[in-house]
């Protein structure tokens, strides 16, 4: 029997100090890792290398587990196995770290292949390989672009076993059918390293919309493809067997899945059997218009909703080709969701061409006062490789930051047509401070109590996470976790290894002070929650966000003001153009 050990590694990204962002417990699981693990396991069961070769597979999510190439090489050699390394689901901001992980493996002659959105996005949109991909190729790293279903992984495993990986496996133009495909599945060991033991799965890929800042439409395609209700049931039952009951449904827009009702009916039927589970979903701003959708989501166990709000300026949404978002529908949308005890998070982009620092902070105040959003995920408008925005700037030779680690939506990587770099960065920081002020977080808690929601702990945890991840670690809540880990010798290629006398006091001071500040914020919010829930008049609380008449009037006023502002801006532009 010949033996081979295949490592599936999901890399993290570097922080601004050059250390991998890693946690004792990370916040969310990697669905890319889960999908590739299911595909590879299927290949192993089909004996893709023949019945004379035993394939052992190890999964590592670097956001919560150290990757030590030297130790991996030594263990594999001691076990007399061949070694292959696949770096999976690599996003743009993770690509520099992925290449650094690959360096010692390639120096030892071990085959390494990198796949994920960065490679796929570059190959789908650019005529030539950008410099970072060229550097990786010079190290002998192979690339896999596109999705690995339809037995596409077989060729890569066979070539890796033979020590003859091709430079590029490009499947971007041919999207596979998902019905009956291998199911995404993380093991109990991997899930135990996730805060609150969440797992993940997808039910559909592809998006019919045309948002210019989006990579999904150019990597996964404009044609939507779906798994089946039987696939979904199998995912739920497999996870229930290992005690997993919480899930992130990673579909970019679940409501555009034409089988949404069949999926929800199957989940409702499983709940009727006595299975317990909770699911977080992503939907667009028009989901509430579909009859029965919100009610069935709630009955099926959906208690967290992520909505791509993106902006509340109609001109900005039109310029970004996000025409499906209609600001005048937002009031109705949020109130429809808030009929049920769900926590609403909205994605919001700062830095559209029409934005100014003043308009951004004004719009944040409108959101706080007018819409019953629980948490707001604030991002810089970022030209991610694979998007139309990136292609336009790249081909025009317009400056974009060459450090791919910064393409995490939490760093500014371009210049703005109206704001200086300092103004844009200040707007992002002040918008975050404004929304996550204690005054507004108390307002969110009052709304939760008035609406008789039972999401007390979830609301507090989300508020603490979104507030403190940016303040303390300079990262988004979705890439954060519990207790930051740093390894002195694991620093970005080209940066010096710090001395123990400097590194350890600095690391433990940052870690301890961060934990104390998180505890202080959480204690303060829990006290306010306790105080609110003891108030006999808590159900009488109302404001413009949760009162239908007040909210409608506030939205009408905002829309009128926005139209006036947009008209004035166009007139000023016309006057300037005319000299």
DADA-V630271 format. One record per residue. D_FIRST is the distance of its C-alpha to the first C-alpha in Angstrom with 1 decimal. Layout:
D_FIRST  D_FIRST
This chain:
0.0  3.8  6.5  10.1  13.2  16.1  19.5  22.3  25.6  29.1  31.4  34.9  38.0  40.1  43.4  46.6  46.0  42.6  40.4  37.7  39.3  37.3  38.3  37.6  37.7  37.8  40.0  38.0  34.4  32.8  32.6  30.8  27.9  28.0  28.0  25.2  23.1  23.8  23.0  19.7  18.8  19.8  17.6  14.5  15.8  16.3  12.7  14.4  11.5  10.3  8.4  5.2  5.7  6.7  10.3  12.6  16.3  19.3  22.9  25.8  29.4  31.2  34.5  33.5  30.7  30.5  28.1  27.4  25.4  25.5  24.0  21.3  20.3  20.6  18.5  15.6  15.9  16.1  12.8  11.2  10.6  12.3  15.4  17.5  20.8  22.9  26.5  27.8  31.3  33.0  36.7  39.2  40.2  36.5  35.7  37.0  34.8  31.7  32.4  32.9  29.6  27.9  29.8  27.8  24.4  25.8  27.3  23.9  22.6  20.6  21.0  23.5  25.1  28.2  29.5  32.5  36.2  37.2  35.1  35.9  39.5  40.1  38.5  40.4  43.8  44.1  44.6  43.0  40.4  42.2  42.0  39.4  36.9  37.8  37.2  33.7  32.9  34.2  31.4  28.8  28.2  27.4  29.4  28.8  32.1  32.8  30.8  27.1  27.5  27.3  23.6  24.8  22.1  19.5  20.9  20.9  17.2  16.3  18.8  17.8  14.2  15.9  18.4  21.2  22.8  26.1  29.2  30.1  28.8  32.2  32.5  35.7  37.9  35.8  35.6  33.2  34.3  33.5  34.3  31.2  29.0  26.3  28.3  28.7  27.5  27.4  26.0  28.4  27.5  28.5  31.6  32.8  33.3  35.7  39.4  40.5  36.8  37.2  34.4  34.9  34.4  36.1  37.7  39.0  38.9  41.6  45.3  48.4  50.6  51.3  51.6  51.7  49.9  46.9  43.5  42.1  44.1  42.8  39.1  38.7  41.6  44.9  43.7  42.6  39.5  38.7  36.2  37.6  39.2  36.3  33.9  36.3  36.5  32.7  32.6  35.4  34.0  30.5  32.2  34.7  31.9  31.0  34.7  35.2  38.6  39.6  38.6  39.5  39.8  39.2  40.8  43.4  46.0  45.3  48.7  48.0  45.2  46.9  45.1  46.2  48.3  45.6  43.3  46.0  47.0  43.5  43.4  46.9  45.7  42.8  45.3  47.5  44.7  44.9  42.0  43.1  42.1  43.7  43.0  44.2  45.0  46.3  49.2  51.9  55.6  56.5  54.3  57.3  59.0  56.6  58.0  56.1  53.3  54.1  55.0  51.8  49.8  51.4  50.9  47.2  46.7  47.3  49.2  48.5  49.5  48.9  51.5  51.6  55.3  54.9  58.7  62.0  63.8  64.0  64.5  61.3  59.3  60.8  60.1  56.4  56.3  55.6  58.4  57.0  58.1  61.8  63.4  66.1  63.5  62.0  64.5  63.9  60.1  59.8  62.3  60.4  57.3  59.3  60.6  57.3  55.8  53.4  52.8  53.4  51.9  53.0  51.6  54.5  54.6  57.1  58.2  59.1  61.7  64.6  63.7  65.8  65.4  68.4  67.2  63.7  65.3  67.8  65.1  63.2  66.4  66.7  63.2  63.9  67.2  66.6  63.1  61.4  58.2  56.4  54.3  54.4  51.4  53.3  51.6  52.8  53.0  50.0  49.1  45.4  43.4  42.9  46.4  49.5  51.3  48.8  48.9  52.7  53.0  50.3  51.9  55.4  54.3  55.6  54.4  51.4  49.9  47.1  45.2  42.7  42.2  45.7  44.9  44.4  47.8  49.2  50.3  52.8  51.3  54.3  58.0  60.2  63.2  65.6  64.3  63.8  60.4  62.0  63.6  60.4  58.5  61.4  61.6  57.9  58.4  61.7  60.5  57.8  60.2  62.7  60.4  58.9  62.2  63.0  65.9  63.7  60.9  63.6  64.8  61.3  61.3  64.8  63.8  60.8  63.1  65.8  63.4  62.3  58.7  56.4  54.0  55.5  52.5  50.6  53.7  54.1  50.4  50.5  53.7  52.5  49.2  50.8  53.7  52.0  48.8  51.0  53.5  51.3  48.1  49.2  46.5  46.6  46.2  43.1  41.3  42.7  41.7  42.6  42.9  42.2  39.5  39.6  37.6  39.7  37.3  36.0  38.8  39.1  38.4  41.8  43.3  44.1  42.3  45.1  46.2  45.4  49.2  49.6  46.4  46.1  49.8  49.7  46.5  47.7  51.1  49.9  47.5  50.1  53.0  50.9  50.1  53.8  55.0  52.6  53.8  57.4  57.0  55.2  57.9  60.7  59.3  58.6  62.2  63.5  61.4  62.8  66.3  66.0  64.8  67.7  70.2  72.1  72.9  69.3  69.3  72.4  70.8  70.6  70.4  70.2  66.5  66.5  70.1  70.1  73.6  73.2  69.8  71.1  74.2  72.1  69.7  72.7  74.2  71.1  70.7  74.3  74.0  70.8  72.6  75.5  73.4  71.4  74.7  76.1  73.1  73.3  77.1  76.6  74.0  76.4  79.2  77.1  76.0  79.6  80.5
